[in-house]
Amino acid sequence: MLFDLIALLITLAALFSYVNARHFNLPSTIGVLVIALLLSIAVSVLGELGVQVVRTSAVSMLSRIDFNQLLLHGLLAYLLFAGGLNLKIRQLSNEKIAVALLSTLGVVISTAVVGAGLWLLLGLVGLQISLIGAFLFGALISPTDPVSVLAILRTLTVPPAIEAQIAGESLFNDGIGAVVFMVLLGVAASPTSVGAFEVARLLATEAFGGIAFGLIAGFLTYLLLARIDDYKIEILLTLALATGGYALADWLGVSAPIAVAVAGLLIGNEGRASAMSETTRTHIDIFWELVDEILNAILFLLIGAQLLVIPLGKSNLIAALMAVPLTLFARFISVALPISMLRLFRRFERGTIPVLTWCGLRGGISVALALSVPQSDYRGAIIVMTYAVVIFSIIVQGLTIRAVILRTVPAMKREHQRTETAEATEPSDAGGVQTS
């Protein structure tokens, strides 16, 4: 039953979060993912040793979950709204051109580099993937995942300009990535059915339609919030905006992720400043922080559990090993070109390109898109490659982002050194006479 499944997911997420806090002390989402992966590996080993009942039960549970529907038509509404709610629009406005280029041109560049590179590299080692399959993987892996990125950013101190670039890009580039992915799916199904006009129409409808819808829905909710002072009702209004707004945007055919992110930005800035009392602001912040933490724990638990059902095989694993460095290289190119163009007109913080490259985490959205690829000769390879890139980016990149920032951003390195020096020179609180 549905309630039993929800109960199991919440219970496991709570237990994994507790174990992480007590024993691993990793960032919450990474800790849950690591524990879920370790448990999945243990279940698989038990299955290989002949204890099939545990693995069979786990696979049966996972088969009842449509990951694509759960994320893209469920969890994402609340996670993106919460992300937009906490992003400062003034910082984002200062970086709007950089965010726009990274979200559009960057996605296209990365898709092209990954698609062409994968097709060539796999051919060199004797593995075959169709050109359209390679570009489908490029499209679904190129957008950075806002859920993963924002979850990690909350644990770090990042220069405001770079933080706005990272967060803004991750909130808006999945709309562009979805358009590119849908266009390529259309080409795969019927190569003659998708033309330049259709691509332009999809882009305008999805991206600009999503922005317009988010502004309208957010403004209407803002008017309601300004006419009442009851934090319980105001929280309910924001919940309705995230839920109903996402569903309606999806039904209208505009980008629902972009719509709720924009609505969250409007409520989190203008709404917070002039339509809420201090009591309401406090309760809304606490409510959405809890929603974000709970849903992130469930999402990363499910990502880790997917290891049990992905089609592992020698050729797929070889492809995955090649996809990880190729995706990183494509990310570097897709960041370096737009930022280098903009450097002709403005200054950027030193270290912007390596930090943006390393902070380009992939997550649940890429997994959901990979699982939506129709049955084909390349579907298994795409799923395994996507999973490998996602796990690498969340665990390896996520755990080393702080070190990369301290090493490559001079201002952060100086601040860290000042902090360490201050802590080292503080007098001890211990009193008394020293004895030998």
N, C-alpha and C positions, 0 to 999 in steps of 0.2 A: 504494500500500500504506500501511497505518497507520503503519509505522515511518518511511517516507519523509516523511509529513506531519508527524509528531512531530519528525523531524530538521530539517525546514525551519523549523518554528515556533521551535524552540530556537535554531537558528543565527541567524535573523533577530532574535529577541529579544536575543541576545547582541551582535550587531553594532550594533543600534540603541542598546542600553545603552552600548556603548563610544563610539559617535559622540556621544551626549548628554554623557557624562562628559568627553570630550575637547574638545568644541566649544560645547555649549549650556549645560551645567552647570545644567539645570533639575532639579527633583525627579524622581527616576528614572522613576516611572510617567508623569508628564506629558511628560517628554522622549521616552519611547518612543511615546506616543500622538501627539505632534506630528510626529515623524519618519514614523510610519506614515501619518498623514493627508497629509503632503507627498508621500510616495511614491505614495499612492493617487491624489492629484490629478495627479501627473506621468503615471501610467499612463493615467488617463482622457484627458488631453490628447493623449498619443501615439495613443490610439484614435481621437480626433477627427481627427487628422492622417493617419489611414490605416494606422498601425502597430497592427494589431489583435491580433497574435500574443501580445504581452505581456499585454494586458488579458484576452484569452480564457483564457490560462493561469492568470492570477490569479483570475478569476471561477470557473474550473473547480475550482481548489483550494478556494476558499471554499465552493463548493457541496457539497463533501465533508464540511464541518464543520457539524454541527447545533449552532449556538451555544447554543440553549436547553438541550439535553441536556448539552453540555459544561460549561456554567456551573452550572446548577441541579442537575445530577446528577453532578457531578465536582469541578471546581475549588473550588466554594463550600465543600465539606466541609473542606478544608484551610485556606482563607483565613479562614473564620469561627472555626475552632478556634484558629488562630494569633492571631487578634484577641482572643478570649476569654482566651487563655493569658497575655496581657500586660496585661490590664485589672485594676487593683487593686479587689478586691471591697469594701474598706472605703470607698473613694471612691464607688463605685457605690451602696452601701447608703445613704450619706448623701444621695444624690440620687434614691432609688428612686421617690418620689412624682412628681417632675418627669419622670423617665424614663418611668414608667408612663403619665402623661398625654400626653406628647409622642408615645409609641409607639402610643397608641390613639386618644384624642380628636383629637390632631393629624393623624393619617392620615385620619380621617373628615372633619374640617373641610377639609383640603386637597383631598381627592377631590371634595367638594361644590363648593368654590369653583372649582376647575379645570374640572370637568365643566360646571357651569352657565355659567361665564364663557366657556368655549370655544364652547359651543353658541350663545350670544348674539352673541359677537364675529364668528364666522365667518358667521352669518346677516346681520349688518350689512354685510359686504363682499360679499355675494352668493355665498358658498361654503356648501355644505350638508354637514352631518354629522349623523347621527342622534343623538338624545339619549343613547341607550345607548352609542354609539361615543365620544361626548364624555366620559361618565363612566368608560368603560373606560380611556381615556387618563389621566383624573384618578387612577384607582386605581393604575395601574402606575407613574406618575411621582411619586406622593406620598411613598412610603417613601424615606428617604435610604439610599444604598448604603454598607454597612459597609466594603466593600473600598476604595472611593474615599476615604471619610472617614478610615479608619484609616491608609491609605497617606500621606495628607497630614498628619495629626496627628503622625506620627512625625518630621516635619521641622520641627515648630514647638514653641515654648514657650507653653503655654496655662494659665491659672489652673486648678488641680485641679478645682474644682467645675464649671466650664464644660466642661473636657475630659471629665469623667465623664458629664455630660449629653449631650454630642455623641456620644461613643463608645457609651454605653449605649443611647441612642435608636436609633442606626444598627444595632446588633446585634439589637435586638428588634422594630423596627417593620416589618421585611419580612414577618414572620409574619402580622401584622395586615393589611398591605397585600395579601398573597397571598390571605387569606380574602375580603377585599372584592373583589379582582379575580375570584376564582373564582365568587363569588356573582353578579357582574355578567355573567360569561360564561354562567352558567346562565340568567340572565334573558334574555340575547340569544338563546340557543338555544330557550328555552321559557319565556315570561314567566309562566306559571301554575305552574311547577314549584318555585319557590323562595319559601318563606314565612319568617316571623319565626323560627319554631322551627328551621328548617333553618339559618338564619344563625347562631343562637345555638349550635346543635350544632357547626357547622363551626368557630366561634370557639373553643369550649371544647376541641374535639378538637385543633385545630391548635396554639393557643397554650399552653393549660394542659397538654395532653398532651405537647407538646414540652419544656416546662420539667420536668415529672415524669420523662420518659424521660431527659433530659440529666442530671438529678441522680442517677438510679439507675445509669446507665451510668458516669458519672464516679466515683461512690462505689465501684462494683465494681472499676474500674481503680485507684482510689486504694488499695484493700486489696491488690491485686497489687503495686503499686509499693512499698508499705510492707514487703513481705516479701522483697524482693530488693535487692541493691546491685550492679547491673551496668548501667552506663549504656547499653550497646548494646541490651540486652533492654528496658530501660525506655523508650528512644526508640521501639522497635518496638511497645511496648504503647500509647504515646500515638498512634502512627500507626494502629494497629488501632482505637483508640477513635474517631478522627476518621473513618476510612474505614468500618469496620463499623457504627459508631453511626449515621452519616448514612444508610447504606443500609437498616439495620433500621428506623430511625425513618420513613423514606420508605415502606417496605413496610407498616408499621403504620398509616400514614395520619395521623401527627402531624407537626408542623413540624420537619423535619430541620435547617433553618438554626438555629432556636431551640435545638434539642436539642444540637447540637455547640457552639454558643456557650456554653451553660450548662455543658456538660461541660468545655470549655476554661477557664472561670472557676474551676470547682472544682479542677481539676488545677493551674492556674496560681497558686492561692492556698493552699488547704489542702494540696494535694499537694506543692507547692514547699516549704512551710514544714515539714512533718512526715513526708513520705514519700520524700524525696530527699536524697542526699548533696550536698555542694557540687560535686563532680565531675559528678554527674548533672545538676544544675541548669545548670551551665555548658554541657554538651554539648547538653542539650535546648533551651536558649535559642539556641545557634548553629544547631542543626538546623532549628528551626522558623522562625528568621529567614531562613535560606537558602531554605527551601520557599516562604515568603511572598514573598520578592523574585523568585524565578524564576517563580512562577505569576502574580504581578502583572504582570511584564514580558510574559508570553505573553498574558494577558487584555487588557491595554491595546493590545498590538499588534493583536489581533483586532478590538477596537473600532474602531481607526483604519482597518483594512482593510475593514470593513463599508461604508465610503463607496462602494466599487465596486459594491455590489449593492443599495443602497437605492433605491426608486423616486422619484427626483427628478423634479419637474415644477413648472410655475408655480404651480398651486393648492396643491400640497403645500408648496412653499417659503414661500408667503404664510402658510399655516397655521402653519408652523414659526416664522416671525418673530413671530407673535402669541403662540405658546405659551411662548416663553422669558420675556418679562416677566410674563405671566399666572401662570406657575409660581412665579416669584419672589414675586409679590404673594400668592399662596395660601400659600406657605411662611411669609411674614411673619405673615399672619393666624393660621395654624395654630400658630405659636410664641407670638405675642403674647397670644392668649386664654388658653391654659393657664398661662403664666408670670404674667400679670396676676391670674388667680384665686389662684395660690399666693402672690403677694405680699401678700395679705391676712393670711397666717399666718406668713410668714418673709421674710428678706431675701435678695436676690440680688445678685450682683456687678453693678455698673453696666456697661452695655454687653452684658448677657446676650442680650437680644432681637436686636439687630443681628448679633451674632456667631453665634448659633444659626441665624439666618436665612441668613447668607452661607455658613455651614459645612454647609448642607444639600445636599451634593453628590449627584448622581445618577450611576449608572454601569452596569456590565454587567447587573445584575439587571433594571433597567428595559428595557434593550435585549432581553434574553432574553424577558421577558414580552411585549413588543411583537411579537416574532417569533412568539410562540405564538398570537397572535390569528388565528382562522380566516379564510379568504378571505371578503371582504365589500367593500362599497363604500368603507368607511372604513379598511381595513387599511393601505393605502399611506400615507394621511395620518398615521395613528398612528405608523407606523415612522419617517417623516421627522421628525415633531414630537419624538418621543422622542430620536432621534439628535441633533437640534439642541440640545435641553435638556441632554443628557448631555455633549456636546462643550463647550457654553458653561460648564456647571458645573465640569467638570474643569479646563479650561484657564483661563478667565477668573476664576472664583471661586477655583479652587485656587491660582493664582499671586498672588492679591491678599488671601488670608486673613490673612496676617501684617500687611499694612498696615491692614486693617480692625480687627484686634485691637489694634494699637498706637494707632489713632485713637480707638477707642470704649471701651476698658477702661483706666480711669485708672491702676490699679496697674501694668499692663504698660507703659504709656506712661512712667511715672516710672522704672521699672526700666530701660527702654531709654535714657532720657535720662541716668541715672546711669552706665550702661555706656559710652555715648558720651563723657561728660565724663571718666571715668576713663581711657579710651583716649587722649583728646586731651591729657591732662595727664601721661601717662607720659613719663619722661625717655627720650631716644633712647639706643639701645644703641651707637650709633656712637661710637667714641672718637677721640682724636687732636686735633690743633690745626686749627682752622678757618682756611683761607687764602683770600685773595681772588684 
